[in-house]
Amino acid sequence: MAGGGLRSSPILQHEMADRAANTGSRRAAEENETMRAKLVDQYTSMLNYPDPLEPRAQLKIYPQGVTQEMEAKWLHMLQQPKE
């Protein structure tokens, strides 16, 4: 048979395919890490931010001319009919 010696065994073909896949996946992983390093802000620290799972304090923003005493009086007036 002519050309019979040129065929490689399926095992060799499989090993060669594995090597090519490993090289490609390694290169992709390196490129992924390179891109991730460029996207991550190197100066950001999670210690500078509050814990997102803790309840937040209510902000007390009053319209101009309204004081805390006025709010307390109004809340007291709202509670009177319930008592």
PyMOL commands that set and color helices and strands:
alter all, ss='L'
color gray80, all
select helices_A, chain A and resi 4-6+10-39+46-48+68-79
alter helices_A, ss='H'
color red, helices_A
deselect
rebuild
show_as cartoon
